[in-house]
Amino acid sequence: MTQYFNHQKGKEMRRKKNDYRAFLKKSGFKAREGKQVSISKETHDKVAMIVRWLGDGEVTMADFTENVVSEFLRTHRDELNRMLNAVPRIDL
């Protein structure tokens, strides 16, 4: 069997087996109304494969990306805010 993703041996899964499905749903976001971001070809190919095989033909790469980034921001909001508040601000 081909290994598509690198996993660290011995690393415990922090999420339940089917939690990935939360990322494979319609986000309500319309790609044409958003902003473009760049990712490596390798990452693009992996995400495209996930969306194609597991998204049931309903999920776009934009949906997946929106869901993953939104969850990251929700999950790490407090830590990100703490770090941002520690950055010195300058007045122009």
SEVEX-221591 format. One record per residue (C-alpha): x, y, z; residue in three letters. Coordinates in Angstrom, 3 decimals. Layout:
<gulum><c1>X</c1><c2>Y</c2><c3>Z</c3><nuza>ALA</nuza></gulum>
...
//
This chain:
<gulum><c1>0.000</c1><c2>0.000</c2><c3>0.000</c3><nuza>MET</nuza></gulum>
<gulum><c1>1.295</c1><c2>3.454</c2><c3>-0.881</c3><nuza>THR</nuza></gulum>
<gulum><c1>1.942</c1><c2>5.795</c2><c3>2.011</c3><nuza>GLN</nuza></gulum>
<gulum><c1>0.539</c1><c2>9.203</c2><c3>1.105</c3><nuza>TYR</nuza></gulum>
<gulum><c1>1.261</c1><c2>11.028</c2><c3>4.315</c3><nuza>PHE</nuza></gulum>
<gulum><c1>4.177</c1><c2>10.896</c2><c3>6.738</c3><nuza>ASN</nuza></gulum>
<gulum><c1>3.198</c1><c2>10.030</c2><c3>10.287</c3><nuza>HIS</nuza></gulum>
<gulum><c1>5.442</c1><c2>9.981</c2><c3>13.322</c3><nuza>GLN</nuza></gulum>
<gulum><c1>5.614</c1><c2>6.519</c2><c3>14.857</c3><nuza>LYS</nuza></gulum>
<gulum><c1>4.243</c1><c2>6.327</c2><c3>18.364</c3><nuza>GLY</nuza></gulum>
<gulum><c1>2.397</c1><c2>9.626</c2><c3>18.060</c3><nuza>LYS</nuza></gulum>
<gulum><c1>-1.065</c1><c2>9.330</c2><c3>19.536</c3><nuza>GLU</nuza></gulum>
<gulum><c1>-4.064</c1><c2>10.510</c2><c3>17.573</c3><nuza>MET</nuza></gulum>
<gulum><c1>-5.687</c1><c2>13.421</c2><c3>19.344</c3><nuza>ARG</nuza></gulum>
<gulum><c1>-8.938</c1><c2>13.257</c2><c3>17.445</c3><nuza>ARG</nuza></gulum>
<gulum><c1>-11.472</c1><c2>10.521</c2><c3>16.956</c3><nuza>LYS</nuza></gulum>
<gulum><c1>-11.147</c1><c2>8.496</c2><c3>13.787</c3><nuza>LYS</nuza></gulum>
<gulum><c1>-13.969</c1><c2>10.265</c2><c3>11.914</c3><nuza>ASN</nuza></gulum>
<gulum><c1>-13.271</c1><c2>13.827</c2><c3>13.083</c3><nuza>ASP</nuza></gulum>
<gulum><c1>-11.632</c1><c2>14.525</c2><c3>9.727</c3><nuza>TYR</nuza></gulum>
<gulum><c1>-15.153</c1><c2>14.576</c2><c3>8.256</c3><nuza>ARG</nuza></gulum>
<gulum><c1>-15.663</c1><c2>17.996</c2><c3>9.868</c3><nuza>ALA</nuza></gulum>
<gulum><c1>-13.242</c1><c2>19.355</c2><c3>7.276</c3><nuza>PHE</nuza></gulum>
<gulum><c1>-14.938</c1><c2>17.584</c2><c3>4.362</c3><nuza>LEU</nuza></gulum>
<gulum><c1>-18.190</c1><c2>19.520</c2><c3>4.309</c3><nuza>LYS</nuza></gulum>
<gulum><c1>-19.501</c1><c2>22.537</c2><c3>2.460</c3><nuza>LYS</nuza></gulum>
<gulum><c1>-18.214</c1><c2>25.685</c2><c3>4.126</c3><nuza>SER</nuza></gulum>
<gulum><c1>-20.688</c1><c2>28.137</c2><c3>2.637</c3><nuza>GLY</nuza></gulum>
<gulum><c1>-17.690</c1><c2>30.058</c2><c3>1.339</c3><nuza>PHE</nuza></gulum>
<gulum><c1>-17.576</c1><c2>31.015</c2><c3>-2.345</c3><nuza>LYS</nuza></gulum>
<gulum><c1>-14.023</c1><c2>30.854</c2><c3>-3.678</c3><nuza>ALA</nuza></gulum>
<gulum><c1>-14.580</c1><c2>33.665</c2><c3>-6.156</c3><nuza>ARG</nuza></gulum>
<gulum><c1>-15.443</c1><c2>36.021</c2><c3>-3.265</c3><nuza>GLU</nuza></gulum>
<gulum><c1>-12.309</c1><c2>35.211</c2><c3>-1.273</c3><nuza>GLY</nuza></gulum>
<gulum><c1>-8.579</c1><c2>35.629</c2><c3>-1.554</c3><nuza>LYS</nuza></gulum>
<gulum><c1>-6.047</c1><c2>33.427</c2><c3>-3.282</c3><nuza>GLN</nuza></gulum>
<gulum><c1>-3.326</c1><c2>31.626</c2><c3>-1.329</c3><nuza>VAL</nuza></gulum>
<gulum><c1>-0.405</c1><c2>29.591</c2><c3>-2.599</c3><nuza>SER</nuza></gulum>
<gulum><c1>0.543</c1><c2>26.103</c2><c3>-1.477</c3><nuza>ILE</nuza></gulum>
<gulum><c1>3.176</c1><c2>23.715</c2><c3>-2.758</c3><nuza>SER</nuza></gulum>
<gulum><c1>2.322</c1><c2>21.352</c2><c3>-5.589</c3><nuza>LYS</nuza></gulum>
<gulum><c1>2.885</c1><c2>18.417</c2><c3>-3.238</c3><nuza>GLU</nuza></gulum>
<gulum><c1>0.365</c1><c2>19.779</c2><c3>-0.715</c3><nuza>THR</nuza></gulum>
<gulum><c1>-2.081</c1><c2>20.682</c2><c3>-3.481</c3><nuza>HIS</nuza></gulum>
<gulum><c1>-1.928</c1><c2>17.160</c2><c3>-4.886</c3><nuza>ASP</nuza></gulum>
<gulum><c1>-2.583</c1><c2>15.632</c2><c3>-1.452</c3><nuza>LYS</nuza></gulum>
<gulum><c1>-5.504</c1><c2>17.944</c2><c3>-0.681</c3><nuza>VAL</nuza></gulum>
<gulum><c1>-6.970</c1><c2>17.379</c2><c3>-4.149</c3><nuza>ALA</nuza></gulum>
<gulum><c1>-6.798</c1><c2>13.627</c2><c3>-3.579</c3><nuza>MET</nuza></gulum>
<gulum><c1>-8.472</c1><c2>13.897</c2><c3>-0.164</c3><nuza>ILE</nuza></gulum>
<gulum><c1>-11.241</c1><c2>16.138</c2><c3>-1.487</c3><nuza>VAL</nuza></gulum>
<gulum><c1>-11.806</c1><c2>13.960</c2><c3>-4.543</c3><nuza>ARG</nuza></gulum>
<gulum><c1>-11.827</c1><c2>10.606</c2><c3>-2.722</c3><nuza>TRP</nuza></gulum>
<gulum><c1>-13.451</c1><c2>11.563</c2><c3>0.575</c3><nuza>LEU</nuza></gulum>
<gulum><c1>-15.520</c1><c2>14.630</c2><c3>-0.278</c3><nuza>GLY</nuza></gulum>
<gulum><c1>-18.296</c1><c2>12.709</c2><c3>-2.035</c3><nuza>ASP</nuza></gulum>
<gulum><c1>-18.145</c1><c2>15.110</c2><c3>-4.988</c3><nuza>GLY</nuza></gulum>
<gulum><c1>-19.669</c1><c2>17.848</c2><c3>-2.847</c3><nuza>GLU</nuza></gulum>
<gulum><c1>-16.605</c1><c2>19.475</c2><c3>-1.323</c3><nuza>VAL</nuza></gulum>
<gulum><c1>-14.196</c1><c2>21.800</c2><c3>-3.114</c3><nuza>THR</nuza></gulum>
<gulum><c1>-10.587</c1><c2>22.561</c2><c3>-2.296</c3><nuza>MET</nuza></gulum>
<gulum><c1>-11.798</c1><c2>26.001</c2><c3>-1.183</c3><nuza>ALA</nuza></gulum>
<gulum><c1>-14.274</c1><c2>24.367</c2><c3>1.253</c3><nuza>ASP</nuza></gulum>
<gulum><c1>-11.569</c1><c2>22.126</c2><c3>2.689</c3><nuza>PHE</nuza></gulum>
<gulum><c1>-9.066</c1><c2>24.971</c2><c3>3.032</c3><nuza>THR</nuza></gulum>
<gulum><c1>-11.639</c1><c2>27.288</c2><c3>4.642</c3><nuza>GLU</nuza></gulum>
<gulum><c1>-12.660</c1><c2>24.571</c2><c3>7.116</c3><nuza>ASN</nuza></gulum>
<gulum><c1>-9.080</c1><c2>23.670</c2><c3>8.082</c3><nuza>VAL</nuza></gulum>
<gulum><c1>-7.886</c1><c2>27.258</c2><c3>8.533</c3><nuza>VAL</nuza></gulum>
<gulum><c1>-11.052</c1><c2>28.297</c2><c3>10.407</c3><nuza>SER</nuza></gulum>
<gulum><c1>-10.674</c1><c2>25.359</c2><c3>12.797</c3><nuza>GLU</nuza></gulum>
<gulum><c1>-6.994</c1><c2>26.192</c2><c3>13.349</c3><nuza>PHE</nuza></gulum>
<gulum><c1>-7.902</c1><c2>29.791</c2><c3>14.213</c3><nuza>LEU</nuza></gulum>
<gulum><c1>-10.718</c1><c2>28.674</c2><c3>16.565</c3><nuza>ARG</nuza></gulum>
<gulum><c1>-8.571</c1><c2>26.050</c2><c3>18.265</c3><nuza>THR</nuza></gulum>
<gulum><c1>-5.548</c1><c2>28.277</c2><c3>18.795</c3><nuza>HIS</nuza></gulum>
<gulum><c1>-7.282</c1><c2>31.657</c2><c3>19.204</c3><nuza>ARG</nuza></gulum>
<gulum><c1>-6.187</c1><c2>32.281</c2><c3>22.793</c3><nuza>ASP</nuza></gulum>
<gulum><c1>-2.547</c1><c2>31.403</c2><c3>22.132</c3><nuza>GLU</nuza></gulum>
<gulum><c1>-2.463</c1><c2>33.424</c2><c3>18.900</c3><nuza>LEU</nuza></gulum>
<gulum><c1>-3.954</c1><c2>36.451</c2><c3>20.676</c3><nuza>ASN</nuza></gulum>
<gulum><c1>-1.417</c1><c2>36.104</c2><c3>23.504</c3><nuza>ARG</nuza></gulum>
<gulum><c1>1.438</c1><c2>36.002</c2><c3>21.000</c3><nuza>MET</nuza></gulum>
<gulum><c1>0.070</c1><c2>38.915</c2><c3>18.969</c3><nuza>LEU</nuza></gulum>
<gulum><c1>-0.403</c1><c2>41.023</c2><c3>22.098</c3><nuza>ASN</nuza></gulum>
<gulum><c1>3.268</c1><c2>40.447</c2><c3>22.969</c3><nuza>ALA</nuza></gulum>
<gulum><c1>4.447</c1><c2>41.905</c2><c3>19.647</c3><nuza>VAL</nuza></gulum>
<gulum><c1>5.607</c1><c2>45.513</c2><c3>20.033</c3><nuza>PRO</nuza></gulum>
<gulum><c1>3.487</c1><c2>47.907</c2><c3>18.033</c3><nuza>ARG</nuza></gulum>
<gulum><c1>4.831</c1><c2>51.047</c2><c3>16.447</c3><nuza>ILE</nuza></gulum>
<gulum><c1>3.053</c1><c2>54.236</c2><c3>15.526</c3><nuza>ASP</nuza></gulum>
<gulum><c1>3.716</c1><c2>55.705</c2><c3>12.115</c3><nuza>LEU</nuza></gulum>
//
